[in-house]
């Protein structure tokens, strides 16, 4: 029992958030195990983004506690969260496109030498080592503008790892990727998982959830209505959990007979 408890890297207990009279999160309990991918699903407006914003300190939660490695935490904002081991890769990447890969990687935390001057050599070494560890080939001096969306996304993941993130949240990461780029992303996710990093994967794409996630949790109207191992559930059960009723047929029957032209 203790072993299983030690295995939980992030734990949310009784999280509530309201905007005026509208309760957006209602006593959410969620556990993320070390070195696993947790899928997070729900219709638009179910509370997924609000829950993540409360986790990162963008919103202050009304009630509840958050534990990282068994220690209670409360972040003042995303930068605080990042420095303490929880990172997020957003759907809309917020990067300085005119600056180089290295600049984006060290933005807001440039290393300085004994003279107080930015140590570019150290930045290059650290960046090269980081990308080598991730098995990525990147031109470190090129502007971000010249890179594809998937490469820019990989750079965001690399940045999260450079902060020694233990939990990385990926918000709809495949929405603008090609099939080959999705495969590359999944390959990297499996590698991070093998290194003991936990991932929270927010997506609407069922097939991806079943391909990459170990567990899946479903939010509906601010309530966490289901958490199961992906191998123990199926698409119909997930849809029913998301919409609150079972759908006998996902596609309406074709009952019209075309007439003459």
SEDRENMI-645192 format. One line per 5 residues: number of its first residue (from 1); their letters; for each residue x, y, z of C-alpha. Coordinates in nm, 4 decimals, always signed. Last residue first. Layout:
# SEDRENMI-645192
NUM = A = X Y Z ~ ...
***
This chain:
# SEDRENMI-645192
261 = XXXXX = -3.2027 +1.3877 -6.0483 ~ -3.4491 +1.1216 -5.9430 ~ -3.5132 +1.0669 -5.5745 ~ -3.2633 +0.9838 -5.3003 ~ -3.4055 +0.7598 -5.0320
256 = XXXXX = -3.3631 +0.8946 -4.6794 ~ -3.3148 +0.6709 -4.3786 ~ -2.9429 +0.6923 -4.3176 ~ -2.9139 +0.6197 -3.9462 ~ -2.7484 +0.8881 -3.7313
251 = XXXXX = -2.3829 +0.8194 -3.6445 ~ -2.2699 +0.7603 -3.2864 ~ -2.5425 +0.5034 -3.2323 ~ -2.6794 +0.3965 -2.8962 ~ -2.5266 +0.6965 -2.7225
246 = XXXXX = -2.5236 +0.6454 -2.3487 ~ -2.5928 +0.9530 -2.1400 ~ -2.3875 +1.2027 -1.9459 ~ -2.2059 +1.3630 -2.2426 ~ -1.8461 +1.2934 -2.1347
241 = XXXXX = -1.9085 +0.9708 -1.9412 ~ -2.1183 +0.8293 -2.2303 ~ -1.8435 +0.9223 -2.4772 ~ -1.5820 +0.7489 -2.2620 ~ -1.7982 +0.4369 -2.2221
236 = XXXXX = -1.8555 +0.4200 -2.5979 ~ -1.4821 +0.4587 -2.6733 ~ -1.3738 +0.1742 -2.4495 ~ -1.2591 +0.1122 -2.0919 ~ -1.0365 -0.1267 -1.8983
231 = XXXXX = -0.7245 -0.0883 -2.1181 ~ -0.7428 +0.2901 -2.0713 ~ -0.7065 +0.2459 -1.6949 ~ -0.9981 +0.4284 -1.5371 ~ -1.0961 +0.7642 -1.3882
226 = XXXXX = -1.4584 +0.8771 -1.4263 ~ -1.7030 +1.1519 -1.3334 ~ -1.4675 +1.4291 -1.2240 ~ -1.7226 +1.7063 -1.1789 ~ -1.7082 +2.0583 -1.3252
221 = XXXXX = -1.9870 +2.0001 -1.5773 ~ -1.8290 +1.6738 -1.6973 ~ -1.4635 +1.5850 -1.6481 ~ -1.3275 +1.2496 -1.7664 ~ -1.0075 +1.0841 -1.6465
216 = XXXXX = -0.8004 +0.8436 -1.8572 ~ -0.5185 +0.6131 -1.7523 ~ -0.2173 +0.4649 -1.9314 ~ -0.2408 +0.7102 -2.2217 ~ -0.0650 +0.6890 -2.5618
211 = XXXXX = -0.2775 +0.4855 -2.8050 ~ -0.6132 +0.4892 -2.6279 ~ -0.6007 +0.8666 -2.5791 ~ -0.4834 +0.9132 -2.9385 ~ -0.7840 +0.7180 -3.0732
206 = XXXXX = -1.0201 +0.9300 -2.8612 ~ -0.9096 +1.2683 -2.9924 ~ -1.0544 +1.5384 -2.7681 ~ -0.7228 +1.5893 -2.5905 ~ -0.5553 +1.6917 -2.2659
201 = XXXXX = -0.2507 +1.4737 -2.1884 ~ -0.1154 +1.4943 -1.8354 ~ +0.2407 +1.3585 -1.8403 ~ +0.4524 +1.2070 -1.5648 ~ +0.8332 +1.1937 -1.5893
196 = XXXXX = +0.9947 +0.8678 -1.4694 ~ +1.2614 +0.8490 -1.7430 ~ +1.0573 +0.5796 -1.9247 ~ +0.7678 +0.8288 -1.9382 ~ +0.9941 +1.0857 -2.1023
191 = XXXXX = +1.0843 +0.8276 -2.3709 ~ +0.7205 +0.7373 -2.4255 ~ +0.6346 +1.1067 -2.4665 ~ +0.9190 +1.1484 -2.7195 ~ +0.7851 +0.8644 -2.9336
186 = XXXXX = +0.4351 +1.0102 -2.9028 ~ +0.5631 +1.3440 -3.0362 ~ +0.7388 +1.1739 -3.3315 ~ +0.4221 +0.9795 -3.4159 ~ +0.2207 +1.3037 -3.3994
181 = XXXXX = +0.4727 +1.4662 -3.6367 ~ +0.4297 +1.1814 -3.8870 ~ +0.0482 +1.2138 -3.8727 ~ +0.0696 +1.5913 -3.9300 ~ +0.0390 +1.8341 -3.6383
176 = XXXXX = -0.2008 +2.1262 -3.5781 ~ -0.4284 +1.9853 -3.3054 ~ -0.1640 +1.7395 -3.1828 ~ -0.0714 +1.9133 -2.8571 ~ -0.4280 +1.9568 -2.7250
171 = XXXXX = -0.2856 +2.0833 -2.3918 ~ +0.0219 +1.8862 -2.2824 ~ +0.0815 +1.9056 -1.9059 ~ +0.4309 +1.8043 -1.7930 ~ +0.4872 +1.6642 -1.4428
166 = XXXXX = +0.8310 +1.6018 -1.2899 ~ +0.9878 +1.9050 -1.4565 ~ +1.3661 +1.9227 -1.4220 ~ +1.3636 +2.2887 -1.5404 ~ +1.5528 +2.1771 -1.8537
161 = XXXXX = +1.2735 +1.9225 -1.9030 ~ +1.0153 +2.2001 -1.9430 ~ +1.2420 +2.3770 -2.1936 ~ +1.2791 +2.0540 -2.3928 ~ +0.8981 +2.0218 -2.4022
156 = XXXXX = +0.8762 +2.3788 -2.5345 ~ +1.1439 +2.2970 -2.7938 ~ +0.9456 +1.9891 -2.8991 ~ +0.6462 +2.2183 -2.9570 ~ +0.8563 +2.4450 -3.1754
151 = XXXXX = +0.9619 +2.1396 -3.3774 ~ +0.5955 +2.0337 -3.4121 ~ +0.4887 +2.3800 -3.5264 ~ +0.7609 +2.3836 -3.7938 ~ +1.0721 +2.5950 -3.7439
146 = XXXXX = +1.1874 +2.9073 -3.9291 ~ +1.0026 +3.1455 -3.6912 ~ +1.1970 +3.0006 -3.3955 ~ +1.5044 +3.1893 -3.5246 ~ +1.8040 +2.9645 -3.6025
141 = XXXXX = +2.0940 +2.9471 -3.3562 ~ +2.0161 +2.6083 -3.2013 ~ +1.9794 +2.4181 -3.5294 ~ +1.7943 +2.1186 -3.3871 ~ +1.8568 +1.7437 -3.4033
136 = XXXXX = +1.6533 +1.5732 -3.1338 ~ +1.7358 +1.2526 -2.9418 ~ +1.6062 +1.3971 -2.6158 ~ +1.9476 +1.3613 -2.4480 ~ +2.1063 +1.5273 -2.7534
131 = XXXXX = +1.8551 +1.8124 -2.7221 ~ +1.9559 +1.8723 -2.3601 ~ +2.3301 +1.8436 -2.4248 ~ +2.3130 +2.0964 -2.7100 ~ +2.1102 +2.3372 -2.4920
126 = XXXXX = +2.3501 +2.3080 -2.1966 ~ +2.6572 +2.3622 -2.4154 ~ +2.5037 +2.6550 -2.6044 ~ +2.3901 +2.8277 -2.2838 ~ +2.7337 +2.7776 -2.1230
121 = XXXXX = +2.9015 +2.9364 -2.4247 ~ +2.6546 +3.2261 -2.4190 ~ +2.7458 +3.3268 -2.0625 ~ +2.5507 +3.6504 -2.0131 ~ +2.7905 +3.9013 -1.8499
116 = XXXXX = +2.8060 +3.9430 -1.4701 ~ +3.1865 +3.9341 -1.4753 ~ +3.1890 +3.5945 -1.3006 ~ +2.9755 +3.4499 -1.5817 ~ +2.5987 +3.4841 -1.6237
111 = XXXXX = +2.3294 +3.2209 -1.6933 ~ +2.0186 +3.3664 -1.8618 ~ +1.7042 +3.2914 -1.6603 ~ +1.4146 +3.4930 -1.8076 ~ +1.4372 +3.3315 -2.1500
106 = XXXXX = +1.6818 +3.0395 -2.1376 ~ +1.5153 +2.8069 -2.3916 ~ +1.3766 +3.0903 -2.6012 ~ +1.7229 +3.2425 -2.6373 ~ +1.8732 +2.9032 -2.7305
101 = XXXXX = +1.6100 +2.8419 -3.0016 ~ +1.6857 +3.1830 -3.1519 ~ +1.4761 +3.4974 -3.1251 ~ +1.2351 +3.6348 -3.3877 ~ +0.9623 +3.3867 -3.2893
96 = XXXXX = +0.9565 +3.4815 -2.9218 ~ +0.7365 +3.1954 -2.8009 ~ +0.3853 +3.1487 -2.6628 ~ +0.2727 +2.8278 -2.8292 ~ -0.1043 +2.8225 -2.8714
91 = XXXXX = -0.1978 +2.4697 -2.7577 ~ +0.0041 +2.5213 -2.4417 ~ +0.2937 +2.3098 -2.3151 ~ +0.2660 +2.3149 -1.9371 ~ +0.5291 +2.2589 -1.6689
86 = XXXXX = +0.5306 +2.1332 -1.3087 ~ +0.8675 +2.0927 -1.1306 ~ +0.9010 +2.3753 -0.8808 ~ +1.0527 +2.6333 -1.1160 ~ +0.7742 +2.5674 -1.3645
81 = XXXXX = +0.5047 +2.6139 -1.0990 ~ +0.6563 +2.9477 -0.9893 ~ +0.6697 +3.0584 -1.3538 ~ +0.3057 +2.9464 -1.4049 ~ +0.1775 +3.1610 -1.1137
76 = XXXXX = +0.1710 +3.2055 -0.7352 ~ +0.1874 +2.8300 -0.6832 ~ +0.0377 +2.6395 -0.3918 ~ +0.2034 +2.3177 -0.2792 ~ +0.1401 +2.0489 -0.0169
71 = XXXXX = +0.4157 +1.7874 -0.0015 ~ +0.3359 +1.4231 -0.0866 ~ +0.5515 +1.4235 -0.4015 ~ +0.3516 +1.7250 -0.5252 ~ +0.0303 +1.7801 -0.3296
66 = XXXXX = -0.2568 +2.0135 -0.4205 ~ -0.5253 +2.1104 -0.1699 ~ -0.8910 +2.2070 -0.1867 ~ -1.1097 +2.5149 -0.1804 ~ -1.1584 +2.8438 -0.3657
61 = XXXXX = -0.8721 +2.7852 -0.6130 ~ -0.6597 +3.0867 -0.7091 ~ -0.6440 +3.1193 -1.0868 ~ -0.3148 +3.1437 -1.2784 ~ -0.1679 +2.9413 -0.9877
56 = XXXXX = -0.0569 +2.6535 -1.2095 ~ -0.2950 +2.3960 -1.0582 ~ -0.5823 +2.6457 -1.0600 ~ -0.5132 +2.7150 -1.4296 ~ -0.5083 +2.3390 -1.4965
51 = XXXXX = -0.8482 +2.2918 -1.3306 ~ -0.9898 +2.5916 -1.5167 ~ -0.8665 +2.4488 -1.8476 ~ -1.0324 +2.1096 -1.7884 ~ -1.3587 +2.2526 -1.6491
46 = XXXXX = -1.6277 +2.0856 -1.8659 ~ -1.6591 +2.4016 -2.0791 ~ -1.5694 +2.2231 -2.4035 ~ -1.6500 +1.8553 -2.3567 ~ -1.4306 +1.6410 -2.1359
41 = XXXXX = -1.1083 +1.4460 -2.1455 ~ -0.7860 +1.4248 -1.9475 ~ -0.5467 +1.1424 -2.0390 ~ -0.2910 +1.0523 -1.7710 ~ +0.0452 +0.9375 -1.9099
36 = XXXXX = +0.2601 +0.7483 -1.6593 ~ +0.6092 +0.7788 -1.5084 ~ +0.4931 +0.8699 -1.1582 ~ +0.1207 +0.8328 -1.0957 ~ -0.1238 +1.1224 -1.1299
31 = XXXXX = -0.3999 +1.1379 -0.8691 ~ -0.7219 +1.3414 -0.9078 ~ -0.9913 +1.4506 -0.6644 ~ -1.2150 +1.7394 -0.7822 ~ -1.4569 +1.8899 -0.5289
26 = XXXXX = -1.6813 +2.0795 -0.7757 ~ -1.5034 +2.2829 -1.0408 ~ -1.6865 +2.5468 -1.2494 ~ -1.9404 +2.6530 -0.9876 ~ -2.1312 +2.9463 -1.1423
21 = XXXXX = -2.2693 +3.1743 -0.8765 ~ -1.9854 +3.4240 -0.9165 ~ -1.7002 +3.2378 -1.0834 ~ -1.6546 +2.9254 -0.8753 ~ -1.3582 +2.6955 -0.8135
16 = XXXXX = -1.3341 +2.3811 -0.6042 ~ -1.0466 +2.1329 -0.5602 ~ -1.1241 +1.8568 -0.3088 ~ -0.7824 +1.6866 -0.3309 ~ -0.5383 +1.7075 -0.6204
11 = XXXXX = -0.2425 +1.4663 -0.6072 ~ +0.0733 +1.4761 -0.8141 ~ +0.3653 +1.2284 -0.7948 ~ +0.1762 +0.9192 -0.6852 ~ +0.4119 +0.6175 -0.6675
6 = XXXXX = +0.4772 +0.6716 -0.2992 ~ +0.1121 +0.5801 -0.2341 ~ +0.1430 +0.2602 -0.4371 ~ +0.4521 +0.1581 -0.2374 ~ +0.2822 +0.2418 +0.0913
1 = X = +0.0000 +0.0000 +0.0000
***
